[in-house]
């Protein structure tokens, strides 16, 4: 899955899943990893995408930016972000995805899921939810 395809999924999960380790945080935290010589437009596009999704740095999201000069530096850069307990780390290149060993990453499962459903959209599409899903809806959008 490419960076640009996985970014919306990661941001959606960041917005909807509350984990035990991050429940005390008031805003979600993101670690952004890139090469020091990366095209600056990549970061501009990333920030614009966050803004389009309603995220504003310092208001409803914290972003910790880290750079690496050499591929070998990604280990320590990603380890630093993991130690800061960021919620998600989108990687700007393939080398950054190899920064931390999976065994070293803390894993915490979601403690709460929320489900929203839009009645008007379901009606217009001629769809209905099964009764077991209707019972799990936390918020109905009218």
C-alpha positions in Angstrom: 0.0 0.0 0.0 1.5 3.4 -0.9 2.1 6.2 1.5 -0.7 8.4 0.0 -3.2 5.5 0.1 -2.4 4.5 3.7 -2.3 8.1 5.0 -6.1 8.6 4.9 -6.7 5.2 6.6 -4.1 6.1 9.3 -5.7 9.5 9.9 -9.2 7.9 10.0 -8.1 5.4 12.6 -6.3 8.2 14.5 -9.5 10.1 14.7 -11.8 7.3 15.7 -9.9 4.7 17.8 -9.0 5.5 21.4 -6.4 3.3 22.9 -5.5 2.8 26.5 -2.1 4.4 26.2 -3.4 7.6 24.5 -6.7 8.1 26.3 -5.2 10.7 28.6 -4.0 12.8 25.7 -6.1 15.7 24.7 -5.0 15.8 21.1 -3.7 12.9 18.9 0.0 12.9 18.3 1.6 12.1 14.9 5.3 11.5 14.1 6.4 12.6 10.6 9.6 11.0 9.3 11.4 12.1 6.2 14.8 12.4 4.6 16.6 15.7 5.2 17.0 16.1 1.4 13.3 15.2 0.6 11.4 17.3 -1.8 9.8 20.1 0.4 6.6 20.0 -1.7 6.0 16.5 -0.2 5.6 18.1 3.3 3.5 20.9 1.9 1.1 18.4 0.3 1.0 16.4 3.5 0.2 19.5 5.6 -2.5 20.6 3.0 -4.0 17.1 3.2 -4.2 17.3 7.0 -5.8 20.8 6.8 -8.4 19.5 4.3 -9.3 16.7 6.8 -9.8 19.4 9.5 -6.5 19.0 11.4 -4.7 22.1 12.6 -1.3 21.7 14.2 -1.4 22.8 17.8 -5.2 22.8 17.9 -6.4 19.3 17.3 -3.2 17.4 16.4 0.4 17.4 17.6 3.0 16.7 14.9 6.6 15.8 15.8 8.7 16.1 12.7 12.0 14.1 12.4 14.5 14.0 9.6 17.3 11.5 8.7 20.3 12.2 6.6 21.3 8.5 6.0 19.1 5.4 5.8 20.9 4.1 8.9 19.6 7.0 10.9 16.0 6.0 10.6 16.3 3.4 13.5 17.0 6.1 16.0 14.6 8.7 14.5 11.7 6.2 14.6 12.7 4.9 18.1 12.6 8.5 19.4 9.1 9.0 18.0 7.9 5.6 19.5 9.4 6.7 22.9 7.2 9.9 22.6 4.2 7.6 22.3 2.9 9.2 19.1 -0.4 7.6 17.8 0.7 7.2 14.2 3.9 7.6 12.2 3.3 8.1 8.4 6.6 7.5 6.6 7.6 9.7 3.7 9.8 7.1 2.0 10.5 3.3 2.0 13.7 3.7 4.1 11.7 5.2 7.0 9.4 2.2 7.1 12.3 0.1 8.1 13.3 2.4 11.0 12.0 0.3 13.9 11.9 -3.4 14.4 8.2 -4.6 14.8 9.2 -6.3 18.0 10.3 -3.0 19.5 7.0 -1.2 18.7 4.5 -0.9 21.6 1.1 -2.4 20.6 -2.1 -1.5 22.4 -5.4 -2.6 21.1 -8.4 -0.3 20.9 -10.4 -0.1 24.1 -13.4 1.7 22.5 -15.0 1.7 19.1 -17.6 4.1 17.9 -20.0 3.7 15.1 -22.0 6.4 13.3 -24.7 6.0 10.7 -26.4 8.5 8.4 -30.1 7.7 8.2 -30.6 10.1 5.2 -27.8 8.5 3.2 -29.0 5.0 4.0 -32.5 5.9 2.9 -31.4 7.6 -0.3 -29.3 4.6 -1.2 -32.1 2.2 -0.4 -30.0 0.5 2.2 -30.8 -0.7 5.7 -28.6 -1.9 8.5 -29.1 -5.3 10.0 -30.6 -5.1 13.5 -27.5 -6.3 15.2 -25.6 -3.3 13.7 -28.4 -0.9 14.5 -28.0 -1.9 18.1 -24.3 -0.9 18.0 -24.7 2.5 16.5 -23.5 5.2 18.9 -24.5 8.2 16.9 -27.2 8.6 14.3 -26.7 11.4 11.8 -29.9 12.9 10.6 
